[in-house]
Amino acid sequence: QVYPQPDPDLGPDTTICSGASLTLDPGSQFLSYLWQDNSTLPFYEITTSGSYFVEVENIYGCTGTDEIYVNFSDPQVNLGPDTHICEDDTLLLDAGEGFEIYLWQDNSTGQTLPISTAGTFQVIVTDQYGCPANDEIIIVSYLNPTADLGEDKEICTGEELILTAQEGDFTYYWNGEQGDQNYTVTVSGN
């Protein structure tokens, strides 16, 4: 007499999101189960990537096997460190290539987002397996400094004029050369 051979089915090779788990169930109609780690439960809980194997036996003593490879996807997105922009400047935030879906806090869906104001900006990306990742960045906006040396001036030969720029936490450049808040003029020019 020929008895039927069991045909366990663990499903096709698959990818799931990091942090999730997958329960392998070859079917409940078998008499015994033997997994790759010698466990004998009728199901197997997966939490790491790898190949998984089961051998089952039916009531006739016939055996059958199946194998599955499970991969875990762990997408990463990085908008960079918190930063600043100057008044009237634009910064282009880039979530990176390779994602299926991009969703910014303003509901735009491109890979990049131009920023010209201060605030906290967030993106959620989804990879080809439906696994999400997110990141946020804080942008501070600084006003442009103002420089006002007043009206054009005249001095007599041999005299000097001290020009004073706005006080503050600035780096000063006078005629292209770094200096301090004050500049002494002794000759004609701009």
N, CA and C atoms as an extended XYZ file, in Angstrom:
570
Properties=species:S:1:pos:R:3:atomname:S:1:resname:S:1:resid:I:1 pbc="F F F"
N         0.853       -1.184        0.000 N   GLN     1
C         0.000        0.000        0.000 CA  GLN     1
C         0.892        1.239        0.000 C   GLN     1
N         0.547        2.251       -0.789 N   VAL     2
C         1.301        3.504       -0.876 CA  VAL     2
C         0.588        4.561       -0.052 C   VAL     2
N         1.323        5.125        0.891 N   TYR     3
C         0.753        6.167        1.740 CA  TYR     3
C         1.148        7.550        1.206 C   TYR     3
N         0.317        8.557        1.454 N   PRO     4
C         0.648        9.894        0.951 CA  PRO     4
C         1.828       10.504        1.720 C   PRO     4
N         2.664       11.195        0.991 N   GLN     5
C         3.784       11.892        1.615 CA  GLN     5
C         3.321       13.272        2.050 C   GLN     5
N         3.652       13.686        3.266 N   PRO     6
C         3.219       15.022        3.713 CA  PRO     6
C         3.920       16.116        2.918 C   PRO     6
N         3.228       17.225        2.754 N   ASP     7
C         3.751       18.338        1.963 CA  ASP     7
C         3.644       19.631        2.778 C   ASP     7
N         4.582       19.842        3.716 N   PRO     8
C         4.512       21.075        4.525 CA  PRO     8
C         4.801       22.289        3.651 C   PRO     8
N         4.213       23.420        4.020 N   ASP     9
C         4.404       24.646        3.234 CA  ASP     9
C         4.716       25.811        4.165 C   ASP     9
N         5.974       26.276        4.116 N   LEU    10
C         6.390       27.435        4.917 CA  LEU    10
C         6.211       28.735        4.156 C   LEU    10
N         5.749       28.653        2.906 N   GLY    11
C         5.555       29.845        2.098 CA  GLY    11
C         6.827       30.202        1.346 C   GLY    11
N         6.745       31.241        0.518 N   PRO    12
C         7.922       31.649       -0.258 CA  PRO    12
C         8.932       32.403        0.604 C   PRO    12
N        10.181       32.463        0.141 N   ASP    13
C        11.168       33.309        0.805 CA  ASP    13
C        10.586       34.712        0.936 C   ASP    13
N        10.907       35.385        2.039 N   THR    14
C        10.255       36.661        2.290 CA  THR    14
C        11.174       37.624        3.029 C   THR    14
N        10.791       38.878        3.033 N   THR    15
C        11.475       39.920        3.796 CA  THR    15
C        10.444       40.611        4.671 C   THR    15
N        10.772       40.782        5.948 N   ILE    16
C         9.888       41.489        6.869 CA  ILE    16
C        10.677       42.618        7.526 C   ILE    16
N         9.971       43.494        8.193 N   CYS    17
C        10.599       44.671        8.794 CA  CYS    17
C        11.339       44.312       10.076 C   CYS    17
N        12.466       44.962       10.278 N   SER    18
C        13.231       44.772       11.495 CA  SER    18
C        12.352       45.118       12.698 C   SER    18
N        12.455       44.316       13.732 N   GLY    19
C        11.638       44.525       14.923 CA  GLY    19
C        10.353       43.732       14.902 C   GLY    19
N         9.948       43.255       13.728 N   ALA    20
C         8.749       42.419       13.626 CA  ALA    20
C         9.154       40.964       13.815 C   ALA    20
N         8.183       40.098       13.891 N   SER    21
C         8.463       38.669       13.971 CA  SER    21
C         7.554       37.951       12.980 C   SER    21
N         7.913       36.734       12.680 N   LEU    22
C         7.148       35.932       11.732 CA  LEU    22
C         6.978       34.549       12.324 C   LEU    22
N         5.756       34.046       12.318 N   THR    23
C         5.504       32.695       12.798 CA  THR    23
C         5.368       31.762       11.605 C   THR    23
N         6.239       30.755       11.540 N   LEU    24
C         6.159       29.755       10.484 CA  LEU    24
C         5.205       28.657       10.920 C   LEU    24
N         4.278       28.337       10.042 N   ASP    25
C         3.268       27.316       10.332 CA  ASP    25
C         3.142       26.404        9.114 C   ASP    25
N         3.749       25.218        9.163 N   PRO    26
C         3.702       24.325        8.007 CA  PRO    26
C         2.359       23.606        7.841 C   PRO    26
N         1.463       23.788        8.774 N   GLY    27
C         0.159       23.117        8.753 CA  GLY    27
C        -0.008       22.314       10.029 C   GLY    27
N        -1.238       22.140       10.463 N   SER    28
C        -1.480       21.482       11.754 CA  SER    28
C        -1.837       19.998       11.627 C   SER    28
N        -1.862       19.461       10.426 N   GLN    29
C        -2.330       18.099       10.215 CA  GLN    29
C        -1.251       17.026       10.374 C   GLN    29
N        -0.073       17.403       10.847 N   PHE    30
C         1.020       16.439       10.924 CA  PHE    30
C         1.165       15.890       12.333 C   PHE    30
N         1.774       14.703       12.422 N   LEU    31
C         1.940       14.018       13.702 CA  LEU    31
C         3.138       14.573       14.481 C   LEU    31
N         4.220       14.901       13.760 N   SER    32
C         5.397       15.448       14.444 CA  SER    32
C         6.089       16.485       13.567 C   SER    32
N         6.895       17.332       14.245 N   TYR    33
C         7.609       18.441       13.590 CA  TYR    33
C         9.035       18.448       14.105 C   TYR    33
N         9.996       18.688       13.213 N   LEU    34
C        11.386       18.813       13.619 CA  LEU    34
C        11.992       19.983       12.852 C   LEU    34
N        12.354       21.044       13.606 N   TRP    35
C        12.919       22.245       13.002 CA  TRP    35
C        14.436       22.171       12.975 C   TRP    35
N        15.078       23.103       12.285 N   GLN    36
C        16.531       23.100       12.100 CA  GLN    36
C        17.301       23.150       13.415 C   GLN    36
N        16.698       23.664       14.478 N   ASP    37
C        17.377       23.726       15.778 CA  ASP    37
C        16.944       22.579       16.707 C   ASP    37
N        16.295       21.560       16.124 N   ASN    38
C        15.809       20.360       16.841 CA  ASN    38
C        14.608       20.626       17.736 C   ASN    38
N        13.982       21.790       17.618 N   SER    39
C        12.735       22.019       18.356 CA  SER    39
C        11.610       21.246       17.663 C   SER    39
N        10.529       20.969       18.412 N   THR    40
C         9.487       20.069       17.890 CA  THR    40
C         8.078       20.653       17.980 C   THR    40
N         7.957       21.958       18.152 N   LEU    41
C         6.632       22.575       18.187 CA  LEU    41
C         6.031       22.603       16.774 C   LEU    41
N         4.715       22.703       16.658 N   PRO    42
C         4.095       22.745       15.326 CA  PRO    42
C         4.229       24.106       14.621 C   PRO    42
N         4.903       25.043       15.250 N   PHE    43
C         5.142       26.359       14.640 CA  PHE    43
C         6.524       26.825       15.081 C   PHE    43
N         7.030       27.886       14.401 N   TYR    44
C         8.363       28.386       14.735 CA  TYR    44
C         8.348       29.896       14.617 C   TYR    44
N         8.800       30.570       15.672 N   GLU    45
C         8.826       32.035       15.718 CA  GLU    45
C        10.193       32.534       15.249 C   GLU    45
N        10.198       33.430       14.236 N   ILE    46
C        11.448       33.949       13.666 CA  ILE    46
C        11.634       35.408       14.064 C   ILE    46
N        12.837       35.721       14.550 N   THR    47
C        13.161       37.109       14.893 CA  THR    47
C        14.488       37.555       14.277 C   THR    47
N        15.182       36.662       13.558 N   THR    48
C        16.441       37.022       12.896 CA  THR    48
C        16.462       36.463       11.481 C   THR    48
N        17.264       37.083       10.631 N   SER    49
C        17.397       36.627        9.250 CA  SER    49
C        18.043       35.249        9.201 C   SER    49
N        17.681       34.499        8.181 N   GLY    50
C        18.334       33.203        7.986 CA  GLY    50
C        17.451       32.212        7.261 C   GLY    50
N        17.996       31.011        7.080 N   SER    51
C        17.249       29.900        6.468 CA  SER    51
C        16.628       29.059        7.578 C   SER    51
N        15.397       28.651        7.351 N   TYR    52
C        14.671       27.844        8.324 CA  TYR    52
C        14.124       26.611        7.626 C   TYR    52
N        14.168       25.476        8.345 N   PHE    53
C        13.861       24.183        7.758 CA  PHE    53
C        12.947       23.406        8.709 C   PHE    53
N        11.982       22.699        8.157 N   VAL    54
C        11.138       21.828        8.963 CA  VAL    54
C        10.986       20.476        8.265 C   VAL    54
N        10.980       19.442        9.087 N   GLU    55
C        10.649       18.095        8.608 CA  GLU    55
C         9.429       17.639        9.393 C   GLU    55
N         8.408       17.208        8.677 N   VAL    56
C         7.163       16.772        9.325 CA  VAL    56
C         6.942       15.290        9.041 C   VAL    56
N         6.148       14.683        9.906 N   GLU    57
C         5.786       13.265        9.735 CA  GLU    57
C         4.280       13.131        9.880 C   GLU    57
N         3.673       12.352        8.987 N   ASN    58
C         2.226       12.151        9.074 CA  ASN    58
C         1.903       10.861        9.827 C   ASN    58
N         0.647       10.540        9.932 N   ILE    59
C         0.223        9.377       10.726 CA  ILE    59
C         0.697        8.054       10.127 C   ILE    59
N         1.152        8.049        8.885 N   TYR    60
C         1.637        6.826        8.238 CA  TYR    60
C         3.143        6.654        8.402 C   TYR    60
N         3.807        7.624        9.060 N   GLY    61
C         5.249        7.542        9.233 CA  GLY    61
C         6.032        8.105        8.058 C   GLY    61
N         5.335        8.722        7.122 N   CYS    62
C         6.011        9.325        5.972 CA  CYS    62
C         6.443       10.746        6.342 C   CYS    62
N         7.576       11.160        5.767 N   THR    63
C         8.105       12.493        6.094 CA  THR    63
C         8.140       13.386        4.857 C   THR    63
N         8.103       14.673        5.125 N   GLY    64
C         8.221       15.687        4.082 CA  GLY    64
C         8.938       16.904        4.661 C   GLY    64
N         9.552       17.696        3.800 N   THR    65
C        10.317       18.841        4.274 CA  THR    65
C         9.981       20.094        3.465 C   THR    65
N        10.293       21.238        4.070 N   ASP    66
C        10.232       22.517        3.365 CA  ASP    66
C        11.244       23.448        4.008 C   ASP    66
N        11.691       24.432        3.231 N   GLU    67
C        12.677       25.394        3.701 CA  GLU    67
C        12.270       26.789        3.237 C   GLU    67
N        12.615       27.788        4.047 N   ILE    68
C        12.308       29.179        3.710 CA  ILE    68
C        13.488       30.047        4.142 C   ILE    68
N        13.751       31.086        3.365 N   TYR    69
C        14.750       32.074        3.776 CA  TYR    69
C        14.001       33.348        4.149 C   TYR    69
N        14.291       33.887        5.334 N   VAL    70
C        13.644       35.104        5.819 CA  VAL    70
C        14.707       36.178        6.014 C   VAL    70
N        14.465       37.329        5.424 N   ASN    71
C        15.375       38.474        5.552 CA  ASN    71
C        14.655       39.585        6.304 C   ASN    71
N        15.401       40.346        7.088 N   PHE    72
C        14.831       41.481        7.804 CA  PHE    72
C        15.331       42.766        7.171 C   PHE    72
N        14.424       43.673        6.856 N   SER    73
C        14.777       44.964        6.279 CA  SER    73
C        14.797       46.019        7.379 C   SER    73
N        15.871       46.801        7.404 N   ASP    74
C        16.026       47.844        8.418 CA  ASP    74
C        16.450       49.143        7.727 C   ASP    74
N        15.510       49.839        7.057 N   PRO    75
C        15.884       51.055        6.339 CA  PRO    75
C        16.351       52.141        7.299 C   PRO    75
N        17.258       52.985        6.814 N   GLN    76
C        17.789       54.098        7.600 CA  GLN    76
C        17.683       55.373        6.776 C   GLN    76
N        17.265       56.457        7.405 N   VAL    77
C        17.230       57.762        6.745 CA  VAL    77
C        17.919       58.761        7.678 C   VAL    77
N        18.712       59.658        7.082 N   ASN    78
C        19.468       60.606        7.895 CA  ASN    78
C        19.454       61.974        7.215 C   ASN    78
N        18.799       62.937        7.845 N   LEU    79
C        18.738       64.304        7.322 CA  LEU    79
C        19.936       65.143        7.761 C   LEU    79
N        20.832       64.555        8.530 N   GLY    80
C        22.008       65.278        8.992 CA  GLY    80
C        21.763       65.917       10.351 C   GLY    80
N        22.799       66.568       10.890 N   PRO    81
C        22.649       67.200       12.202 CA  PRO    81
C        21.808       68.473       12.116 C   PRO    81
N        21.257       68.870       13.255 N   ASP    82
C        20.552       70.149       13.317 CA  ASP    82
C        21.487       71.249       12.814 C   ASP    82
N        20.925       72.242       12.136 N   THR    83
C        21.770       73.255       11.516 CA  THR    83
C        21.037       74.583       11.448 C   THR    83
N        21.625       75.553       10.752 N   HIS    84
C        21.004       76.870       10.611 CA  HIS    84
C        21.080       77.325        9.158 C   HIS    84
N        20.242       78.303        8.850 N   ILE    85
C        20.308       78.983        7.566 CA  ILE    85
C        20.276       80.479        7.844 C   ILE    85
N        20.772       81.215        6.893 N   CYS    86
C        20.708       82.675        7.006 CA  CYS    86
C        19.428       83.170        6.344 C   CYS    86
N        18.974       84.327        6.773 N   GLU    87
C        17.788       84.960        6.206 CA  GLU    87
C        17.913       84.998        4.680 C   GLU    87
N        16.845       84.637        3.995 N   ASP    88
C        16.752       84.623        2.533 CA  ASP    88
C        17.525       83.477        1.874 C   ASP    88
N        18.158       82.588        2.652 N   ASP    89
C        18.829       81.426        2.074 CA  ASP    89
C        17.866       80.249        2.016 C   ASP    89
N        18.219       79.244        1.221 N   THR    90
C        17.427       78.018        1.114 CA  THR    90
C        18.348       76.833        1.334 C   THR    90
N        17.892       75.873        2.104 N   LEU    91
C        18.618       74.630        2.355 CA  LEU    91
C        17.803       73.497        1.766 C   LEU    91
N        18.446       72.601        1.030 N   LEU    92
C        17.746       71.477        0.419 CA  LEU    92
C        17.957       70.241        1.274 C   LEU    92
N        16.888       69.794        1.945 N   LEU    93
C        16.955       68.560        2.725 CA  LEU    93
C        16.799       67.384        1.769 C   LEU    93
N        17.621       66.353        1.943 N   ASP    94
C        17.607       65.194        1.050 CA  ASP    94
C        17.497       63.929        1.891 C   ASP    94
N        16.423       63.168        1.686 N   ALA    95
C        16.195       61.936        2.442 CA  ALA    95
C        16.962       60.752        1.871 C   ALA    95
N        17.607       60.913        0.722 N   GLY    96
C        18.396       59.825        0.145 CA  GLY    96
C        17.604       59.020       -0.874 C   GLY    96
N        18.347       58.319       -1.703 N   GLU    97
C        17.736       57.516       -2.763 CA  GLU    97
C        17.331       56.137       -2.245 C   GLU    97
N        16.532       55.444       -3.045 N   GLY    98
C        16.269       54.033       -2.803 CA  GLY    98
C        15.009       53.710       -2.036 C   GLY    98
N        14.196       54.693       -1.740 N   PHE    99
C        12.956       54.414       -1.020 CA  PHE    99
C        11.775       54.473       -1.982 C   PHE    99
N        10.747       53.724       -1.658 N   GLU   100
C         9.542       53.700       -2.495 CA  GLU   100
C         8.644       54.899       -2.209 C   GLU   100
N         8.578       55.305       -0.928 N   ILE   101
C         7.666       56.384       -0.522 CA  ILE   101
C         8.431       57.371        0.366 C   ILE   101
N         8.198       58.649        0.115 N   TYR   102
C         8.721       59.737        0.956 CA  TYR   102
C         7.523       60.555        1.423 C   TYR   102
N         7.483       60.888        2.698 N   LEU   103
C         6.403       61.726        3.210 CA  LEU   103
C         6.989       62.709        4.216 C   LEU   103
N         6.936       64.007        3.854 N   TRP   104
C         7.433       65.073        4.721 CA  TRP   104
C         6.293       65.610        5.562 C   TRP   104
N         6.612       66.404        6.580 N   GLN   105
C         5.591       66.923        7.504 CA  GLN   105
C         4.579       67.810        6.803 C   GLN   105
N         4.937       68.369        5.640 N   ASP   106
C         3.984       69.206        4.907 CA  ASP   106
C         3.212       68.408        3.850 C   ASP   106
N         3.296       67.080        3.944 N   ASN   107
C         2.634       66.133        3.038 CA  ASN   107
C         3.221       66.101        1.632 C   ASN   107
N         4.378       66.737        1.406 N   SER   108
C         5.027       66.594        0.114 CA  SER   108
C         5.678       65.205        0.051 C   SER   108
N         5.902       64.713       -1.162 N   THR   109
C         6.311       63.323       -1.325 CA  THR   109
C         7.574       63.146       -2.164 C   THR   109
N         8.384       64.175       -2.283 N   GLY   110
C         9.621       64.059       -3.047 CA  GLY   110
C        10.782       63.605       -2.179 C   GLY   110
N        11.870       63.242       -2.831 N   GLN   111
C        13.077       62.840       -2.120 CA  GLN   111
C        13.703       64.025       -1.387 C   GLN   111
N        13.516       65.227       -1.918 N   THR   112
C        14.116       66.415       -1.317 CA  THR   112
C        13.034       67.415       -0.903 C   THR   112
N        13.414       68.309        0.006 N   LEU   113
C        12.499       69.357        0.458 CA  LEU   113
C        13.305       70.639        0.648 C   LEU   113
N        12.979       71.706       -0.120 N   PRO   114
C        13.682       72.978        0.075 CA  PRO   114
C        13.152       73.696        1.317 C   PRO   114
N        14.068       74.204        2.144 N   ILE   115
C        13.710       74.866        3.402 CA  ILE   115
C        14.239       76.292        3.373 C   ILE   115
N        13.375       77.251        3.679 N   SER   116
C        13.821       78.643        3.751 CA  SER   116
C        13.354       79.312        5.046 C   SER   116
N        12.798       78.526        5.967 N   THR   117
C        12.354       79.062        7.258 CA  THR   117
C        12.838       78.156        8.377 C   THR   117
N        12.824       78.682        9.571 N   ALA   118
C        13.217       77.891       10.736 CA  ALA   118
C        12.097       76.921       11.092 C   ALA   118
N        12.462       75.856       11.786 N   GLY   119
C        11.459       74.905       12.249 CA  GLY   119
C        12.030       73.520       12.417 C   GLY   119
N        11.144       72.593       12.765 N   THR   120
C        11.490       71.183       12.867 CA  THR   120
C        10.883       70.480       11.673 C   THR   120
N        11.698       69.754       10.942 N   PHE   121
C        11.256       69.108        9.711 CA  PHE   121
C        11.462       67.607        9.831 C   PHE   121
N        10.443       66.854        9.424 N   GLN   122
C        10.478       65.405        9.570 CA  GLN   122
C        10.139       64.735        8.252 C   GLN   122
N        10.778       63.594        8.012 N   VAL   123
C        10.450       62.771        6.850 CA  VAL   123
C        10.253       61.334        7.318 C   VAL   123
N         9.282       60.671        6.709 N   ILE   124
C         9.067       59.237        6.900 CA  ILE   124
C         9.271       58.595        5.538 C   ILE   124
N        10.149       57.604        5.481 N   VAL   125
C        10.393       56.890        4.227 CA  VAL   125
C         9.938       55.448        4.388 C   VAL   125
N         9.595       54.842        3.265 N   THR   126
C         9.187       53.437        3.252 CA  THR   126
C         9.964       52.728        2.158 C   THR   126
N        10.569       51.579        2.500 N   ASP   127
C        11.356       50.866        1.494 CA  ASP   127
C        10.460       49.938        0.664 C   ASP   127
N        11.066       49.181       -0.222 N   GLN   128
C        10.316       48.330       -1.143 CA  GLN   128
C         9.557       47.211       -0.442 C   GLN   128
N         9.896       46.944        0.824 N   TYR   129
C         9.209       45.890        1.573 CA  TYR   129
C         8.113       46.453        2.483 C   TYR   129
N         7.916       47.758        2.401 N   GLY   130
C         6.905       48.394        3.243 CA  GLY   130
C         7.400       48.745        4.634 C   GLY   130
N         8.714       48.705        4.825 N   CYS   131
C         9.283       48.991        6.141 CA  CYS   131
C         9.598       50.486        6.257 C   CYS   131
N         9.172       51.125        7.337 N   PRO   132
C         9.358       52.575        7.483 CA  PRO   132
C        10.606       52.939        8.279 C   PRO   132
N        11.050       54.173        8.061 N   ALA   133
C        12.105       54.796        8.870 CA  ALA   133
C        11.816       56.287        8.886 C   ALA   133
N        12.274       56.976        9.911 N   ASN   134
C        12.047       58.424        9.948 CA  ASN   134
C        13.228       59.146       10.573 C   ASN   134
N        13.279       60.420       10.308 N   ASP   135
C        14.288       61.281       10.913 CA  ASP   135
C        13.733       62.695       10.939 C   ASP   135
N        14.277       63.502       11.837 N   GLU   136
C        13.887       64.904       11.876 CA  GLU   136
C        15.116       65.761       12.087 C   GLU   136
N        14.986       67.001       11.685 N   ILE   137
C        16.076       67.952       11.800 CA  ILE   137
C        15.496       69.292       12.241 C   ILE   137
N        16.233       69.990       13.096 N   ILE   138
C        15.829       71.324       13.550 CA  ILE   138
C        16.668       72.347       12.803 C   ILE   138
N        15.996       73.303       12.171 N   ILE   139
C        16.663       74.361       11.427 CA  ILE   139
C        16.412       75.683       12.146 C   ILE   139
N        17.486       76.398       12.443 N   VAL   140
C        17.402       77.725       13.049 CA  VAL   140
C        17.741       78.739       11.972 C   VAL   140
N        16.998       79.846       11.933 N   SER   141
C        17.246       80.882       10.934 CA  SER   141
C        17.818       82.118       11.615 C   SER   141
N        18.916       82.642       11.049 N   TYR   142
C        19.537       83.849       11.587 CA  TYR   142
C        19.310       85.011       10.629 C   TYR   142
N        19.058       86.193       11.212 N   LEU   143
C        18.929       87.394       10.394 CA  LEU   143
C        20.286       87.771        9.834 C   LEU   143
N        20.294       88.297        8.635 N   ASN   144
C        21.544       88.774        8.059 CA  ASN   144
C        21.997       90.021        8.819 C   ASN   144
N        23.295       90.155        9.082 N   PRO   145
C        23.769       91.363        9.759 CA  PRO   145
C        23.659       92.560        8.818 C   PRO   145
N        23.536       93.726        9.400 N   THR   146
C        23.499       94.945        8.584 CA  THR   146
C        24.790       95.711        8.815 C   THR   146
N        25.321       96.262        7.753 N   ALA   147
C        26.544       97.062        7.853 CA  ALA   147
C        26.226       98.469        7.369 C   ALA   147
N        26.456       99.457        8.210 N   ASP   148
C        26.169      100.836        7.835 CA  ASP   148
C        27.316      101.717        8.327 C   ASP   148
N        28.117      102.171        7.402 N   LEU   149
C        29.250      103.042        7.752 CA  LEU   149
C        28.896      104.518        7.633 C   LEU   149
N        27.626      104.792        7.336 N   GLY   150
C        27.187      106.177        7.233 CA  GLY   150
C        27.462      106.753        5.853 C   GLY   150
N        27.369      108.070        5.763 N   GLU   151
C        27.572      108.781        4.486 CA  GLU   151
C        29.043      108.803        4.110 C   GLU   151
N        29.316      109.054        2.825 N   ASP   152
C        30.698      109.241        2.386 CA  ASP   152
C        31.315      110.385        3.192 C   ASP   152
N        32.609      110.299        3.446 N   LYS   153
C        33.277      111.299        4.287 CA  LYS   153
C        34.495      111.859        3.554 C   LYS   153
N        34.921      112.997        4.007 N   GLU   154
C        36.144      113.618        3.488 CA  GLU   154
C        37.073      113.880        4.656 C   GLU   154
N        38.372      113.649        4.414 N   ILE   155
C        39.380      113.972        5.431 CA  ILE   155
C        40.524      114.718        4.758 C   ILE   155
N        41.242      115.427        5.526 N   CYS   156
C        42.386      116.166        5.002 CA  CYS   156
C        43.607      115.248        4.972 C   CYS   156
N        44.509      115.537        4.052 N   THR   157
C        45.750      114.776        3.953 CA  THR   157
C        46.453      114.801        5.297 C   THR   157
N        46.903      113.614        5.730 N   GLY   158
C        47.594      113.499        7.013 CA  GLY   158
C        46.677      113.178        8.175 C   GLY   158
N        45.354      113.318        7.984 N   GLU   159
C        44.412      112.964        9.046 CA  GLU   159
C        44.036      111.482        8.909 C   GLU   159
N        43.443      110.979        9.951 N   GLU   160
C        42.913      109.617        9.865 CA  GLU   160
C        41.466      109.604       10.341 C   GLU   160
N        40.746      108.635        9.816 N   LEU   161
C        39.326      108.473       10.163 CA  LEU   161
C        39.128      107.028       10.619 C   LEU   161
N        38.475      106.840       11.752 N   ILE   162
C        38.209      105.486       12.243 CA  ILE   162
C        36.769      105.125       11.893 C   ILE   162
N        36.637      104.090       11.064 N   LEU   163
C        35.313      103.554       10.698 CA  LEU   163
C        34.956      102.454       11.680 C   LEU   163
N        33.708      102.475       12.137 N   THR   164
C        33.263      101.492       13.114 CA  THR   164
C        32.049      100.747       12.567 C   THR   164
N        32.159       99.427       12.525 N   ALA   165
C        31.058       98.580       12.059 CA  ALA   165
C        30.170       98.194       13.239 C   ALA   165
N        29.037       97.625       12.930 N   GLN   166
C        28.071       97.201       13.937 CA  GLN   166
C        28.727       96.244       14.920 C   GLN   166
N        28.439       96.427       16.200 N   GLU   167
C        28.999       95.556       17.232 CA  GLU   167
C        28.184       94.277       17.283 C   GLU   167
N        28.848       93.171       17.508 N   GLY   168
C        28.159       91.890       17.617 CA  GLY   168
C        29.117       90.735       17.461 C   GLY   168
N        28.572       89.564       17.448 N   ASP   169
C        29.362       88.343       17.300 CA  ASP   169
C        29.595       88.088       15.820 C   ASP   169
N        30.455       88.910       15.215 N   PHE   170
C        30.690       88.866       13.775 CA  PHE   170
C        32.164       88.642       13.482 C   PHE   170
N        32.426       88.204       12.285 N   THR   171
C        33.771       88.240       11.727 CA  THR   171
C        33.771       89.409       10.755 C   THR   171
N        34.751       90.289       10.884 N   TYR   172
C        34.783       91.511       10.083 CA  TYR   172
C        35.814       91.381        8.965 C   TYR   172
N        35.429       91.851        7.775 N   TYR   173
C        36.347       91.904        6.636 CA  TYR   173
C        36.317       93.330        6.085 C   TYR   173
N        37.449       93.946        6.059 N   TRP   174
C        37.581       95.295        5.509 CA  TRP   174
C        38.340       95.186        4.195 C   TRP   174
N        37.679       95.573        3.105 N   ASN   175
C        38.284       95.495        1.777 CA  ASN   175
C        38.884       94.119        1.512 C   ASN   175
N        38.177       93.069        1.957 N   GLY   176
C        38.587       91.693        1.686 CA  GLY   176
C        39.545       91.089        2.670 C   GLY   176
N        40.002       91.860        3.640 N   GLU   177
C        40.941       91.327        4.622 CA  GLU   177
C        40.294       91.326        5.998 C   GLU   177
N        40.533       90.222        6.736 N   GLN   178
C        39.917       90.090        8.050 CA  GLN   178
C        40.517       91.099        9.023 C   GLN   178
N        39.634       91.696        9.825 N   GLY   179
C        40.074       92.670       10.813 CA  GLY   179
C        39.171       92.628       12.026 C   GLY   179
N        39.071       93.757       12.716 N   ASP   180
C        38.167       93.807       13.861 CA  ASP   180
C        37.053       94.815       13.577 C   ASP   180
N        36.349       95.232       14.608 N   GLN   181
C        35.187       96.101       14.430 CA  GLN   181
C        35.560       97.476       13.872 C   GLN   181
N        36.771       97.940       14.120 N   ASN   182
C        37.200       99.271       13.679 CA  ASN   182
C        38.228       99.171       12.558 C   ASN   182
N        38.213      100.191       11.696 N   TYR   183
C        39.164      100.254       10.578 CA  TYR   183
C        39.644      101.690       10.461 C   TYR   183
N        40.940      101.876       10.431 N   THR   184
C        41.527      103.216       10.351 CA  THR   184
C        41.825      103.575        8.896 C   THR   184
N        41.278      104.704        8.454 N   VAL   185
C        41.456      105.159        7.079 CA  VAL   185
C        42.447      106.323        7.077 C   VAL   185
N        43.448      106.229        6.184 N   THR   186
C        44.431      107.316        6.063 CA  THR   186
C        44.594      107.801        4.635 C   THR   186
N        43.970      107.070        3.676 N   VAL   187
C        44.075      107.446        2.253 CA  VAL   187
C        42.691      107.440        1.629 C   VAL   187
N        42.565      108.105        0.479 N   SER   188
C        41.297      108.117       -0.233 CA  SER   188
C        40.974      106.735       -0.795 C   SER   188
N        39.692      106.419       -0.914 N   GLY   189
C        39.266      105.155       -1.516 CA  GLY   189
C        37.914      104.707       -1.025 C   GLY   189
N        37.525      103.555       -1.484 N   ASN   190
C        36.261      102.948       -1.053 CA  ASN   190
C        36.562      101.953        0.042 C   ASN   190
